[in-house]
Amino acid sequence: MSTDNLIKMANQIAQYFASQPDQEQAVLSVRNHIQMFWAPSMRKELLAWQTEHHGEALHPLVQAAVSGAGWEA
C-alpha cells in the first residue's frame, strides 16, 4: 500500500475520533484503531514516514498516537 494511502486513511480515522470531547481519549482511540485493524507492515511504514517527515500532513491526533507511549509498529 502506498504511503499516501496510509496517510489518508490515518487522517480519516483521526477525523472520526476528533469529535470526542476528551483529547487524550481521542488519541487513544486513534492508536487503538490503527493497532487493531492495520497490519504490522502498515503501522511500521506509517511510523517510518512520520519519523522522517516529522508528522507533516498528518492530523494532530495521528501524530500524537504514533509518537505516544504504547505505539507498536
PQR file with spaces between the fields and no chain letter, atoms N, CA, C, O and H, PARSE charges and radii, in Angstrom:
ATOM       1  N    MET     1       0.844   -1.178    0.000 -0.4000 1.5000
ATOM       2  CA   MET     1       0.000    0.000    0.000 -0.0000 2.0000
ATOM       3  C    MET     1       0.890    1.241    0.000  0.5500 1.7000
ATOM       4  O    MET     1       1.944    1.258    0.635 -0.5500 1.4000
ATOM       5  N    SER     2       0.467    2.256   -0.701 -0.4000 1.5000
ATOM       6  CA   SER     2       1.284    3.461   -0.792 -0.0000 2.0000
ATOM       7  C    SER     2       1.201    4.263    0.510  0.5500 1.7000
ATOM       8  O    SER     2       0.204    4.212    1.231 -0.5500 1.4000
ATOM       9  H    SER     2      -0.390    2.243   -1.217  0.4000 1.0000
ATOM      10  N    THR     3       2.255    4.988    0.780 -0.4000 1.5000
ATOM      11  CA   THR     3       2.285    5.830    1.971 -0.0000 2.0000
ATOM      12  C    THR     3       1.189    6.890    1.913  0.5500 1.7000
ATOM      13  O    THR     3       0.592    7.220    2.938 -0.5500 1.4000
ATOM      14  H    THR     3       3.064    5.029    0.195  0.4000 1.0000
ATOM      15  N    ASP     4       0.923    7.421    0.734 -0.4000 1.5000
ATOM      16  CA   ASP     4      -0.144    8.413    0.587 -0.0000 2.0000
ATOM      17  C    ASP     4      -1.490    7.851    1.042  0.5500 1.7000
ATOM      18  O    ASP     4      -2.273    8.541    1.695 -0.5500 1.4000
ATOM      19  H    ASP     4       1.409    7.153   -0.098  0.4000 1.0000
ATOM      20  N    ASN     5      -1.749    6.594    0.692 -0.4000 1.5000
ATOM      21  CA   ASN     5      -2.999    5.964    1.119 -0.0000 2.0000
ATOM      22  C    ASN     5      -3.029    5.758    2.636  0.5500 1.7000
ATOM      23  O    ASN     5      -4.072    5.934    3.264 -0.5500 1.4000
ATOM      24  H    ASN     5      -1.113    6.033    0.162  0.4000 1.0000
ATOM      25  N    LEU     6      -1.898    5.389    3.219 -0.4000 1.5000
ATOM      26  CA   LEU     6      -1.831    5.205    4.670 -0.0000 2.0000
ATOM      27  C    LEU     6      -2.106    6.517    5.391  0.5500 1.7000
ATOM      28  O    LEU     6      -2.836    6.553    6.382 -0.5500 1.4000
ATOM      29  H    LEU     6      -1.050    5.245    2.709  0.4000 1.0000
ATOM      30  N    ILE     7      -1.519    7.587    4.887 -0.4000 1.5000
ATOM      31  CA   ILE     7      -1.718    8.904    5.490 -0.0000 2.0000
ATOM      32  C    ILE     7      -3.191    9.310    5.383  0.5500 1.7000
ATOM      33  O    ILE     7      -3.782    9.801    6.344 -0.5500 1.4000
ATOM      34  H    ILE     7      -0.927    7.558    4.082  0.4000 1.0000
ATOM      35  N    LYS     8      -3.763    9.099    4.215 -0.4000 1.5000
ATOM      36  CA   LYS     8      -5.173    9.439    4.004 -0.0000 2.0000
ATOM      37  C    LYS     8      -6.064    8.644    4.966  0.5500 1.7000
ATOM      38  O    LYS     8      -6.960    9.213    5.590 -0.5500 1.4000
ATOM      39  H    LYS     8      -3.283    8.700    3.434  0.4000 1.0000
ATOM      40  N    MET     9      -5.827    7.345    5.090 -0.4000 1.5000
ATOM      41  CA   MET     9      -6.635    6.513    5.979 -0.0000 2.0000
ATOM      42  C    MET     9      -6.446    6.920    7.437  0.5500 1.7000
ATOM      43  O    MET     9      -7.416    7.005    8.191 -0.5500 1.4000
ATOM      44  H    MET     9      -5.099    6.882    4.583  0.4000 1.0000
ATOM      45  N    ALA    10      -5.202    7.170    7.835 -0.4000 1.5000
ATOM      46  CA   ALA    10      -4.936    7.575    9.215 -0.0000 2.0000
ATOM      47  C    ALA    10      -5.628    8.890    9.532  0.5500 1.7000
ATOM      48  O    ALA    10      -6.199    9.045   10.611 -0.5500 1.4000
ATOM      49  H    ALA    10      -4.414    7.100    7.223  0.4000 1.0000
ATOM      50  N    ASN    11      -5.586    9.833    8.609 -0.4000 1.5000
ATOM      51  CA   ASN    11      -6.241   11.117    8.818 -0.0000 2.0000
ATOM      52  C    ASN    11      -7.764   10.969    8.888  0.5500 1.7000
ATOM      53  O    ASN    11      -8.420   11.681    9.648 -0.5500 1.4000
ATOM      54  H    ASN    11      -5.123    9.707    7.732  0.4000 1.0000
ATOM      55  N    GLN    12      -8.320   10.061    8.111 -0.4000 1.5000
ATOM      56  CA   GLN    12      -9.767    9.809    8.170 -0.0000 2.0000
ATOM      57  C    GLN    12     -10.158    9.228    9.527  0.5500 1.7000
ATOM      58  O    GLN    12     -11.189    9.592   10.093 -0.5500 1.4000
ATOM      59  H    GLN    12      -7.787    9.482    7.493  0.4000 1.0000
ATOM      60  N    ILE    13      -9.337    8.333   10.039 -0.4000 1.5000
ATOM      61  CA   ILE    13      -9.583    7.760   11.368 -0.0000 2.0000
ATOM      62  C    ILE    13      -9.553    8.877   12.411  0.5500 1.7000
ATOM      63  O    ILE    13     -10.423    8.949   13.279 -0.5500 1.4000
ATOM      64  H    ILE    13      -8.499    8.037    9.579  0.4000 1.0000
ATOM      65  N    ALA    14      -8.551    9.741   12.318 -0.4000 1.5000
ATOM      66  CA   ALA    14      -8.422   10.847   13.274 -0.0000 2.0000
ATOM      67  C    ALA    14      -9.613   11.802   13.189  0.5500 1.7000
ATOM      68  O    ALA    14     -10.108   12.272   14.213 -0.5500 1.4000
ATOM      69  H    ALA    14      -7.844    9.683   11.613  0.4000 1.0000
ATOM      70  N    GLN    15     -10.067   12.085   11.981 -0.4000 1.5000
ATOM      71  CA   GLN    15     -11.216   12.979   11.825 -0.0000 2.0000
ATOM      72  C    GLN    15     -12.460   12.382   12.473  0.5500 1.7000
ATOM      73  O    GLN    15     -13.284   13.105   13.034 -0.5500 1.4000
ATOM      74  H    GLN    15      -9.665   11.703   11.149  0.4000 1.0000
ATOM      75  N    TYR    16     -12.590   11.079   12.395 -0.4000 1.5000
ATOM      76  CA   TYR    16     -13.732   10.412   13.021 -0.0000 2.0000
ATOM      77  C    TYR    16     -13.691   10.593   14.545  0.5500 1.7000
ATOM      78  O    TYR    16     -14.704   10.916   15.164 -0.5500 1.4000
ATOM      79  H    TYR    16     -11.921   10.491   11.939  0.4000 1.0000
ATOM      80  N    PHE    17     -12.512   10.382   15.139 -0.4000 1.5000
ATOM      81  CA   PHE    17     -12.393   10.448   16.593 -0.0000 2.0000
ATOM      82  C    PHE    17     -12.185   11.867   17.125  0.5500 1.7000
ATOM      83  O    PHE    17     -12.215   12.076   18.338 -0.5500 1.4000
ATOM      84  H    PHE    17     -11.689   10.119   14.636  0.4000 1.0000
ATOM      85  N    ALA    18     -11.977   12.829   16.251 -0.4000 1.5000
ATOM      86  CA   ALA    18     -11.729   14.217   16.681 -0.0000 2.0000
ATOM      87  C    ALA    18     -12.929   14.827   17.401  0.5500 1.7000
ATOM      88  O    ALA    18     -12.773   15.802   18.136 -0.5500 1.4000
ATOM      89  H    ALA    18     -11.953   12.659   15.266  0.4000 1.0000
ATOM      90  N    SER    19     -14.106   14.278   17.205 -0.4000 1.5000
ATOM      91  CA   SER    19     -15.297   14.826   17.856 -0.0000 2.0000
ATOM      92  C    SER    19     -15.392   14.435   19.335  0.5500 1.7000
ATOM      93  O    SER    19     -16.238   14.962   20.057 -0.5500 1.4000
ATOM      94  H    SER    19     -14.233   13.486   16.608  0.4000 1.0000
ATOM      95  N    GLN    20     -14.544   13.528   19.785 -0.4000 1.5000
ATOM      96  CA   GLN    20     -14.570   13.161   21.197 -0.0000 2.0000
ATOM      97  C    GLN    20     -14.137   14.358   22.037  0.5500 1.7000
ATOM      98  O    GLN    20     -13.144   15.009   21.712 -0.5500 1.4000
ATOM      99  H    GLN    20     -13.857   13.100   19.198  0.4000 1.0000
ATOM     100  N    PRO    21     -14.861   14.656   23.107 -0.5600 1.5000
ATOM     101  CA   PRO    21     -14.519   15.826   23.910  0.2800 2.0000
ATOM     102  C    PRO    21     -13.188   15.700   24.652  0.5500 1.7000
ATOM     103  O    PRO    21     -12.539   16.708   24.931 -0.5500 1.4000
ATOM     104  N    ASP    22     -12.784   14.497   24.966 -0.4000 1.5000
ATOM     105  CA   ASP    22     -11.528   14.264   25.683 -0.0000 2.0000
ATOM     106  C    ASP    22     -10.418   13.992   24.667  0.5500 1.7000
ATOM     107  O    ASP    22     -10.412   12.945   24.019 -0.5500 1.4000
ATOM     108  H    ASP    22     -13.311   13.678   24.739  0.4000 1.0000
ATOM     109  N    GLN    23      -9.495   14.916   24.529 -0.4000 1.5000
ATOM     110  CA   GLN    23      -8.401   14.812   23.554 -0.0000 2.0000
ATOM     111  C    GLN    23      -7.548   13.566   23.809  0.5500 1.7000
ATOM     112  O    GLN    23      -7.144   12.884   22.866 -0.5500 1.4000
ATOM     113  H    GLN    23      -9.500   15.767   25.055  0.4000 1.0000
ATOM     114  N    GLU    24      -7.281   13.278   25.054 -0.4000 1.5000
ATOM     115  CA   GLU    24      -6.463   12.111   25.394 -0.0000 2.0000
ATOM     116  C    GLU    24      -7.152   10.818   24.947  0.5500 1.7000
ATOM     117  O    GLU    24      -6.508    9.907   24.425 -0.5500 1.4000
ATOM     118  H    GLU    24      -7.609   13.831   25.819  0.4000 1.0000
ATOM     119  N    GLN    25      -8.456   10.753   25.159 -0.4000 1.5000
ATOM     120  CA   GLN    25      -9.216    9.577   24.729 -0.0000 2.0000
ATOM     121  C    GLN    25      -9.243    9.476   23.209  0.5500 1.7000
ATOM     122  O    GLN    25      -9.198    8.375   22.660 -0.5500 1.4000
ATOM     123  H    GLN    25      -8.979   11.492   25.584  0.4000 1.0000
ATOM     124  N    ALA    26      -9.315   10.606   22.533 -0.4000 1.5000
ATOM     125  CA   ALA    26      -9.301   10.604   21.065 -0.0000 2.0000
ATOM     126  C    ALA    26      -7.990   10.035   20.545  0.5500 1.7000
ATOM     127  O    ALA    26      -7.988    9.242   19.603 -0.5500 1.4000
ATOM     128  H    ALA    26      -9.351   11.500   22.979  0.4000 1.0000
ATOM     129  N    VAL    27      -6.871   10.433   21.152 -0.4000 1.5000
ATOM     130  CA   VAL    27      -5.563    9.904   20.749 -0.0000 2.0000
ATOM     131  C    VAL    27      -5.522    8.392   20.982  0.5500 1.7000
ATOM     132  O    VAL    27      -5.059    7.640   20.124 -0.5500 1.4000
ATOM     133  H    VAL    27      -6.873   11.077   21.918  0.4000 1.0000
ATOM     134  N    LEU    28      -6.003    7.953   22.138 -0.4000 1.5000
ATOM     135  CA   LEU    28      -6.030    6.515   22.433 -0.0000 2.0000
ATOM     136  C    LEU    28      -6.914    5.757   21.448  0.5500 1.7000
ATOM     137  O    LEU    28      -6.591    4.637   21.051 -0.5500 1.4000
ATOM     138  H    LEU    28      -6.379    8.563   22.835  0.4000 1.0000
ATOM     139  N    SER    29      -8.021    6.365   21.060 -0.4000 1.5000
ATOM     140  CA   SER    29      -8.927    5.719   20.109 -0.0000 2.0000
ATOM     141  C    SER    29      -8.265    5.564   18.744  0.5500 1.7000
ATOM     142  O    SER    29      -8.390    4.520   18.104 -0.5500 1.4000
ATOM     143  H    SER    29      -8.283    7.274   21.382  0.4000 1.0000
ATOM     144  N    VAL    30      -7.568    6.592   18.305 -0.4000 1.5000
ATOM     145  CA   VAL    30      -6.848    6.507   17.025 -0.0000 2.0000
ATOM     146  C    VAL    30      -5.781    5.418   17.114  0.5500 1.7000
ATOM     147  O    VAL    30      -5.681    4.567   16.231 -0.5500 1.4000
ATOM     148  H    VAL    30      -7.466    7.440   18.825  0.4000 1.0000
ATOM     149  N    ARG    31      -4.993    5.448   18.175 -0.4000 1.5000
ATOM     150  CA   ARG    31      -3.929    4.452   18.354 -0.0000 2.0000
ATOM     151  C    ARG    31      -4.496    3.042   18.381  0.5500 1.7000
ATOM     152  O    ARG    31      -3.978    2.151   17.707 -0.5500 1.4000
ATOM     153  H    ARG    31      -5.074    6.139   18.892  0.4000 1.0000
ATOM     154  N    ASN    32      -5.553    2.834   19.152 -0.4000 1.5000
ATOM     155  CA   ASN    32      -6.153    1.502   19.258 -0.0000 2.0000
ATOM     156  C    ASN    32      -6.715    1.025   17.931  0.5500 1.7000
ATOM     157  O    ASN    32      -6.556   -0.142   17.571 -0.5500 1.4000
ATOM     158  H    ASN    32      -5.973    3.558   19.699  0.4000 1.0000
ATOM     159  N    HIS    33      -7.368    1.913   17.206 -0.4000 1.5000
ATOM     160  CA   HIS    33      -7.947    1.532   15.918 -0.0000 2.0000
ATOM     161  C    HIS    33      -6.846    1.080   14.954  0.5500 1.7000
ATOM     162  O    HIS    33      -6.966    0.041   14.306 -0.5500 1.4000
ATOM     163  H    HIS    33      -7.497    2.860   17.499  0.4000 1.0000
ATOM     164  N    ILE    34      -5.788    1.863   14.870 -0.4000 1.5000
ATOM     165  CA   ILE    34      -4.691    1.520   13.955 -0.0000 2.0000
ATOM     166  C    ILE    34      -4.031    0.213   14.379  0.5500 1.7000
ATOM     167  O    ILE    34      -3.701   -0.616   13.530 -0.5500 1.4000
ATOM     168  H    ILE    34      -5.690    2.707   15.397  0.4000 1.0000
ATOM     169  N    GLN    35      -3.837    0.022   15.672 -0.4000 1.5000
ATOM     170  CA   GLN    35      -3.188   -1.209   16.131 -0.0000 2.0000
ATOM     171  C    GLN    35      -4.073   -2.434   15.930  0.5500 1.7000
ATOM     172  O    GLN    35      -3.570   -3.529   15.676 -0.5500 1.4000
ATOM     173  H    GLN    35      -4.105    0.695   16.361  0.4000 1.0000
ATOM     174  N    MET    36      -5.376   -2.257   16.042 -0.4000 1.5000
ATOM     175  CA   MET    36      -6.283   -3.395   15.895 -0.0000 2.0000
ATOM     176  C    MET    36      -6.534   -3.783   14.441  0.5500 1.7000
ATOM     177  O    MET    36      -6.667   -4.966   14.128 -0.5500 1.4000
ATOM     178  H    MET    36      -5.784   -1.368   16.248  0.4000 1.0000
ATOM     179  N    PHE    37      -6.599   -2.791   13.553 -0.4000 1.5000
ATOM     180  CA   PHE    37      -7.069   -3.063   12.199 -0.0000 2.0000
ATOM     181  C    PHE    37      -6.020   -2.932   11.106  0.5500 1.7000
ATOM     182  O    PHE    37      -6.282   -3.294    9.958 -0.5500 1.4000
ATOM     183  H    PHE    37      -6.492   -1.830   13.808  0.4000 1.0000
ATOM     184  N    TRP    38      -4.850   -2.429   11.432 -0.4000 1.5000
ATOM     185  CA   TRP    38      -3.795   -2.287   10.425 -0.0000 2.0000
ATOM     186  C    TRP    38      -2.775   -3.405   10.590  0.5500 1.7000
ATOM     187  O    TRP    38      -2.466   -3.822   11.706 -0.5500 1.4000
ATOM     188  H    TRP    38      -4.637   -2.135   12.364  0.4000 1.0000
ATOM     189  N    ALA    39      -2.268   -3.875    9.483 -0.4000 1.5000
ATOM     190  CA   ALA    39      -1.205   -4.880    9.505 -0.0000 2.0000
ATOM     191  C    ALA    39       0.066   -4.248   10.087  0.5500 1.7000
ATOM     192  O    ALA    39       0.280   -3.044    9.948 -0.5500 1.4000
ATOM     193  H    ALA    39      -2.519   -3.536    8.577  0.4000 1.0000
ATOM     194  N    PRO    40       0.902   -5.058   10.735 -0.5600 1.5000
ATOM     195  CA   PRO    40       2.147   -4.518   11.278  0.2800 2.0000
ATOM     196  C    PRO    40       2.985   -3.774   10.234  0.5500 1.7000
ATOM     197  O    PRO    40       3.622   -2.770   10.553 -0.5500 1.4000
ATOM     198  N    SER    41       2.986   -4.257    9.006 -0.4000 1.5000
ATOM     199  CA   SER    41       3.765   -3.585    7.960 -0.0000 2.0000
ATOM     200  C    SER    41       3.220   -2.190    7.680  0.5500 1.7000
ATOM     201  O    SER    41       3.989   -1.275    7.386 -0.5500 1.4000
ATOM     202  H    SER    41       2.468   -5.072    8.748  0.4000 1.0000
ATOM     203  N    MET    42       1.913   -2.017    7.767 -0.4000 1.5000
ATOM     204  CA   MET    42       1.303   -0.701    7.555 -0.0000 2.0000
ATOM     205  C    MET    42       1.679    0.250    8.686  0.5500 1.7000
ATOM     206  O    MET    42       2.009    1.412    8.448 -0.5500 1.4000
ATOM     207  H    MET    42       1.288   -2.760    8.007  0.4000 1.0000
ATOM     208  N    ARG    43       1.626   -0.253    9.918 -0.4000 1.5000
ATOM     209  CA   ARG    43       1.999    0.575   11.070 -0.0000 2.0000
ATOM     210  C    ARG    43       3.467    0.968   10.996  0.5500 1.7000
ATOM     211  O    ARG    43       3.828    2.112   11.275 -0.5500 1.4000
ATOM     212  H    ARG    43       1.359   -1.196   10.112  0.4000 1.0000
ATOM     213  N    LYS    44       4.303    0.021   10.621 -0.4000 1.5000
ATOM     214  CA   LYS    44       5.734    0.292   10.517 -0.0000 2.0000
ATOM     215  C    LYS    44       6.012    1.346    9.454  0.5500 1.7000
ATOM     216  O    LYS    44       6.842    2.233    9.656 -0.5500 1.4000
ATOM     217  H    LYS    44       4.010   -0.908   10.394  0.4000 1.0000
ATOM     218  N    GLU    45       5.325    1.252    8.331 -0.4000 1.5000
ATOM     219  CA   GLU    45       5.516    2.225    7.246 -0.0000 2.0000
ATOM     220  C    GLU    45       5.061    3.621    7.677  0.5500 1.7000
ATOM     221  O    GLU    45       5.732    4.612    7.389 -0.5500 1.4000
ATOM     222  H    GLU    45       4.651    0.532    8.167  0.4000 1.0000
ATOM     223  N    LEU    46       3.920    3.697    8.368 -0.4000 1.5000
ATOM     224  CA   LEU    46       3.434    4.992    8.846 -0.0000 2.0000
ATOM     225  C    LEU    46       4.406    5.592    9.864  0.5500 1.7000
ATOM     226  O    LEU    46       4.691    6.788    9.816 -0.5500 1.4000
ATOM     227  H    LEU    46       3.374    2.892    8.602  0.4000 1.0000
ATOM     228  N    LEU    47       4.907    4.782   10.769 -0.4000 1.5000
ATOM     229  CA   LEU    47       5.860    5.270   11.771 -0.0000 2.0000
ATOM     230  C    LEU    47       7.137    5.763   11.115  0.5500 1.7000
ATOM     231  O    LEU    47       7.659    6.811   11.494 -0.5500 1.4000
ATOM     232  H    LEU    47       4.675    3.810   10.808  0.4000 1.0000
ATOM     233  N    ALA    48       7.642    5.037   10.151 -0.4000 1.5000
ATOM     234  CA   ALA    48       8.868    5.449    9.454 -0.0000 2.0000
ATOM     235  C    ALA    48       8.637    6.761    8.722  0.5500 1.7000
ATOM     236  O    ALA    48       9.493    7.646    8.750 -0.5500 1.4000
ATOM     237  H    ALA    48       7.218    4.185    9.842  0.4000 1.0000
ATOM     238  N    TRP    49       7.497    6.896    8.071 -0.4000 1.5000
ATOM     239  CA   TRP    49       7.197    8.134    7.351 -0.0000 2.0000
ATOM     240  C    TRP    49       7.069    9.301    8.324  0.5500 1.7000
ATOM     241  O    TRP    49       7.600   10.384    8.079 -0.5500 1.4000
ATOM     242  H    TRP    49       6.802    6.177    8.048  0.4000 1.0000
ATOM     243  N    GLN    50       6.357    9.071    9.434 -0.4000 1.5000
ATOM     244  CA   GLN    50       6.154   10.115   10.433 -0.0000 2.0000
ATOM     245  C    GLN    50       7.491   10.569   11.006  0.5500 1.7000
ATOM     246  O    GLN    50       7.699   11.765   11.209 -0.5500 1.4000
ATOM     247  H    GLN    50       5.925    8.191    9.633  0.4000 1.0000
ATOM     248  N    THR    51       8.388    9.647   11.265 -0.4000 1.5000
ATOM     249  CA   THR    51       9.702    9.970   11.809 -0.0000 2.0000
ATOM     250  C    THR    51      10.518   10.785   10.807  0.5500 1.7000
ATOM     251  O    THR    51      11.164   11.767   11.173 -0.5500 1.4000
ATOM     252  H    THR    51       8.219    8.676   11.100  0.4000 1.0000
ATOM     253  N    GLU    52      10.485   10.376    9.561 -0.4000 1.5000
ATOM     254  CA   GLU    52      11.259   11.053    8.521 -0.0000 2.0000
ATOM     255  C    GLU    52      10.723   12.445    8.201  0.5500 1.7000
ATOM     256  O    GLU    52      11.498   13.362    7.932 -0.5500 1.4000
ATOM     257  H    GLU    52       9.960    9.578    9.263  0.4000 1.0000
ATOM     258  N    HIS    53       9.398   12.606    8.228 -0.4000 1.5000
ATOM     259  CA   HIS    53       8.772   13.862    7.814 -0.0000 2.0000
ATOM     260  C    HIS    53       8.231   14.680    8.990  0.5500 1.7000
ATOM     261  O    HIS    53       7.577   15.702    8.786 -0.5500 1.4000
ATOM     262  H    HIS    53       8.768   11.860    8.447  0.4000 1.0000
ATOM     263  N    HIS    54       8.498   14.235   10.208 -0.4000 1.5000
ATOM     264  CA   HIS    54       8.094   14.971   11.415 -0.0000 2.0000
ATOM     265  C    HIS    54       6.590   15.233   11.456  0.5500 1.7000
ATOM     266  O    HIS    54       6.149   16.298   11.889 -0.5500 1.4000
ATOM     267  H    HIS    54       9.030   13.405   10.374  0.4000 1.0000
ATOM     268  N    GLY    55       5.810   14.258   11.003 -0.4000 1.5000
ATOM     269  CA   GLY    55       4.364   14.350   11.084 -0.0000 2.0000
ATOM     270  C    GLY    55       3.695   15.221   10.050  0.5500 1.7000
ATOM     271  O    GLY    55       2.476   15.394   10.074 -0.5500 1.4000
ATOM     272  H    GLY    55       6.168   13.393   10.651  0.4000 1.0000
ATOM     273  N    GLU    56       4.479   15.771    9.140 -0.4000 1.5000
ATOM     274  CA   GLU    56       3.926   16.621    8.080 -0.0000 2.0000
ATOM     275  C    GLU    56       2.770   15.895    7.384  0.5500 1.7000
ATOM     276  O    GLU    56       2.891   14.724    7.021 -0.5500 1.4000
ATOM     277  H    GLU    56       5.469   15.629    9.121  0.4000 1.0000
ATOM     278  N    ALA    57       1.671   16.588    7.205 -0.4000 1.5000
ATOM     279  CA   ALA    57       0.477   16.089    6.518 -0.0000 2.0000
ATOM     280  C    ALA    57      -0.362   15.140    7.368  0.5500 1.7000
ATOM     281  O    ALA    57      -1.392   14.654    6.901 -0.5500 1.4000
ATOM     282  H    ALA    57       1.573   17.538    7.499  0.4000 1.0000
ATOM     283  N    LEU    58       0.052   14.866    8.598 -0.4000 1.5000
ATOM     284  CA   LEU    58      -0.737   14.005    9.468 -0.0000 2.0000
ATOM     285  C    LEU    58      -1.584   14.851   10.414  0.5500 1.7000
ATOM     286  O    LEU    58      -1.127   15.863   10.943 -0.5500 1.4000
ATOM     287  H    LEU    58       0.889   15.261    8.977  0.4000 1.0000
ATOM     288  N    HIS    59      -2.811   14.421   10.612 -0.4000 1.5000
ATOM     289  CA   HIS    59      -3.697   15.045   11.578 -0.0000 2.0000
ATOM     290  C    HIS    59      -3.002   15.018   12.951  0.5500 1.7000
ATOM     291  O    HIS    59      -2.312   14.047   13.263 -0.5500 1.4000
ATOM     292  H    HIS    59      -3.182   13.598   10.181  0.4000 1.0000
ATOM     293  N    PRO    60      -3.169   16.052   13.766 -0.5600 1.5000
ATOM     294  CA   PRO    60      -2.521   16.081   15.079  0.2800 2.0000
ATOM     295  C    PRO    60      -2.821   14.860   15.955  0.5500 1.7000
ATOM     296  O    PRO    60      -1.968   14.438   16.736 -0.5500 1.4000
ATOM     297  N    LEU    61      -4.016   14.294   15.834 -0.4000 1.5000
ATOM     298  CA   LEU    61      -4.327   13.096   16.615 -0.0000 2.0000
ATOM     299  C    LEU    61      -3.492   11.903   16.161  0.5500 1.7000
ATOM     300  O    LEU    61      -3.080   11.085   16.983 -0.5500 1.4000
ATOM     301  H    LEU    61      -4.709   14.636   15.200  0.4000 1.0000
ATOM     302  N    VAL    62      -3.242   11.800   14.870 -0.4000 1.5000
ATOM     303  CA   VAL    62      -2.393   10.718   14.358 -0.0000 2.0000
ATOM     304  C    VAL    62      -0.958   10.929   14.836  0.5500 1.7000
ATOM     305  O    VAL    62      -0.298    9.984   15.267 -0.5500 1.4000
ATOM     306  H    VAL    62      -3.576   12.465   14.202  0.4000 1.0000
ATOM     307  N    GLN    63      -0.484   12.155   14.759 -0.4000 1.5000
ATOM     308  CA   GLN    63       0.873   12.449   15.227 -0.0000 2.0000
ATOM     309  C    GLN    63       1.034   12.031   16.681  0.5500 1.7000
ATOM     310  O    GLN    63       2.019   11.385   17.042 -0.5500 1.4000
ATOM     311  H    GLN    63      -1.020   12.923   14.409  0.4000 1.0000
ATOM     312  N    ALA    64       0.069   12.399   17.512 -0.4000 1.5000
ATOM     313  CA   ALA    64       0.140   12.049   18.927 -0.0000 2.0000
ATOM     314  C    ALA    64       0.032   10.538   19.143  0.5500 1.7000
ATOM     315  O    ALA    64       0.713    9.982   20.005 -0.5500 1.4000
ATOM     316  H    ALA    64      -0.730   12.923   17.218  0.4000 1.0000
ATOM     317  N    ALA    65      -0.812    9.888   18.371 -0.4000 1.5000
ATOM     318  CA   ALA    65      -0.996    8.439   18.520 -0.0000 2.0000
ATOM     319  C    ALA    65       0.263    7.678   18.115  0.5500 1.7000
ATOM     320  O    ALA    65       0.651    6.714   18.776 -0.5500 1.4000
ATOM     321  H    ALA    65      -1.365   10.340   17.671  0.4000 1.0000
ATOM     322  N    VAL    66       0.891    8.106   17.039 -0.4000 1.5000
ATOM     323  CA   VAL    66       2.079    7.413   16.526 -0.0000 2.0000
ATOM     324  C    VAL    66       3.287    7.650   17.423  0.5500 1.7000
ATOM     325  O    VAL    66       4.090    6.744   17.643 -0.5500 1.4000
ATOM     326  H    VAL    66       0.576    8.889   16.502  0.4000 1.0000
ATOM     327  N    SER    67       3.413    8.858   17.935 -0.4000 1.5000
ATOM     328  CA   SER    67       4.609    9.176   18.721 -0.0000 2.0000
ATOM     329  C    SER    67       4.413    8.915   20.208  0.5500 1.7000
ATOM     330  O    SER    67       5.368    9.020   20.977 -0.5500 1.4000
ATOM     331  H    SER    67       2.761    9.595   17.756  0.4000 1.0000
ATOM     332  N    GLY    68       3.212    8.581   20.625 -0.4000 1.5000
ATOM     333  CA   GLY    68       2.934    8.383   22.042 -0.0000 2.0000
ATOM     334  C    GLY    68       3.377    7.039   22.574  0.5500 1.7000
ATOM     335  O    GLY    68       3.694    6.118   21.821 -0.5500 1.4000
ATOM     336  H    GLY    68       2.436    8.495   20.000  0.4000 1.0000
ATOM     337  N    ALA    69       3.388    6.953   23.868 -0.4000 1.5000
ATOM     338  CA   ALA    69       3.748    5.695   24.537 -0.0000 2.0000
ATOM     339  C    ALA    69       2.730    4.629   24.166  0.5500 1.7000
ATOM     340  O    ALA    69       1.545    4.921   24.005 -0.5500 1.4000
ATOM     341  H    ALA    69       3.130    7.701   24.479  0.4000 1.0000
ATOM     342  N    GLY    70       3.182    3.427   24.034 -0.4000 1.5000
ATOM     343  CA   GLY    70       2.298    2.322   23.734 -0.0000 2.0000
ATOM     344  C    GLY    70       2.136    2.023   22.263  0.5500 1.7000
ATOM     345  O    GLY    70       1.437    1.080   21.893 -0.5500 1.4000
ATOM     346  H    GLY    70       4.145    3.190   24.165  0.4000 1.0000
ATOM     347  N    TRP    71       2.780    2.823   21.411 -0.4000 1.5000
ATOM     348  CA   TRP    71       2.684    2.577   19.972 -0.0000 2.0000
ATOM     349  C    TRP    71       3.509    1.357   19.625  0.5500 1.7000
ATOM     350  O    TRP    71       4.681    1.260   19.989 -0.5500 1.4000
ATOM     351  H    TRP    71       3.348    3.590   21.712  0.4000 1.0000
ATOM     352  N    GLU    72       2.896    0.436   18.924 -0.4000 1.5000
ATOM     353  CA   GLU    72       3.594   -0.759   18.460 -0.0000 2.0000
ATOM     354  C    GLU    72       3.569   -0.759   16.948  0.5500 1.7000
ATOM     355  O    GLU    72       2.516   -0.930   16.334 -0.5500 1.4000
ATOM     356  H    GLU    72       1.944    0.515   18.628  0.4000 1.0000
ATOM     357  N    ALA    73       4.724   -0.568   16.354 -0.4000 1.5000
ATOM     358  CA   ALA    73       4.812   -0.514   14.892 -0.0000 2.0000
ATOM     359  C    ALA    73       4.737   -1.879   14.272  0.5500 1.7000
ATOM     360  O    ALA    73       4.797   -2.006   13.049 -0.5500 1.4000
ATOM     361  H    ALA    73       5.579   -0.428   16.853  0.4000 1.0000
